[in-house]
Amino acid sequence: MNVIAYHILQLFWKKHADSRQALGTWYWVCRKAEWKSFNELARDFPDAFPVGDNRVVFDIKGNRYRLVARVLFMFKIVQIKWVGTHAEYDRIDVVTINKKP
């Protein structure tokens, strides 16, 4: 899969250094994946869940952080829309949030 907006991860782990390894692992799993459906994605990320508009929420580092990405299986694209703490996640609308560091 082609992961778009890697810089969002870099900006985030500059503020939250303990997220770097978990986000790096998430990134490389996505890069190597060839998912054709959400069911295939869920084999790699069993805690991930779809929320609409082709968006998937991923739990990062034991649910301390959350990442929202648009996953377009047909085009082999994972577009990072948002990453933040679980508390910040509770304050956003995951279907309308735009990517921001």
C-alpha positions, -999 to 999 in steps of 0.1 A, spaced: 0 0 0 11 35 -7 10 55 26 3 92 21 13 119 45 41 102 64 52 136 76 21 137 99 36 107 118 70 125 121 54 156 134 34 137 159 63 116 173 84 148 178 58 158 204 51 122 216 84 104 215 70 72 230 48 68 199 77 66 174 83 28 175 45 20 174 38 44 145 69 33 127 57 -3 129 22 7 118 37 25 88 59 -5 77 31 -30 81 9 -7 59 37 -2 33 42 -40 29 5 -49 28 -15 -57 -3 -49 -56 12 -79 -60 -10 -106 -56 17 -111 -45 53 -111 -82 63 -76 -85 51 -65 -53 69 -81 -66 101 -58 -97 100 -28 -73 105 -47 -49 127 -74 -67 146 -83 -37 167 -89 -14 137 -125 -5 129 -142 13 99 -161 45 106 -174 56 72 -161 74 42 -135 47 37 -119 57 70 -104 33 95 -94 40 131 -63 23 143 -53 18 179 -17 27 184 5 17 214 -21 -2 233 -48 24 225 -28 53 240 -30 69 206 -53 67 177 -48 71 140 -75 78 114 -67 69 78 -87 67 46 -80 33 30 -87 30 -7 -82 -7 -14 -88 -5 -51 -60 21 -55 -37 6 -28 -37 39 -8 -36 46 29 -40 83 35 -33 94 70 -60 119 80 -53 124 117 -32 111 146 -36 120 183 -41 109 218 -71 88 228 -84 118 247 -81 141 216 -98 114 195 -128 116 217 -132 152 207 -132 148 169 -156 137 143 -136 110 125 -157 112 93 -151 148 87 -117 155 102 -90 165 78 -54 156 81 -35 178 106 -5 172 127 
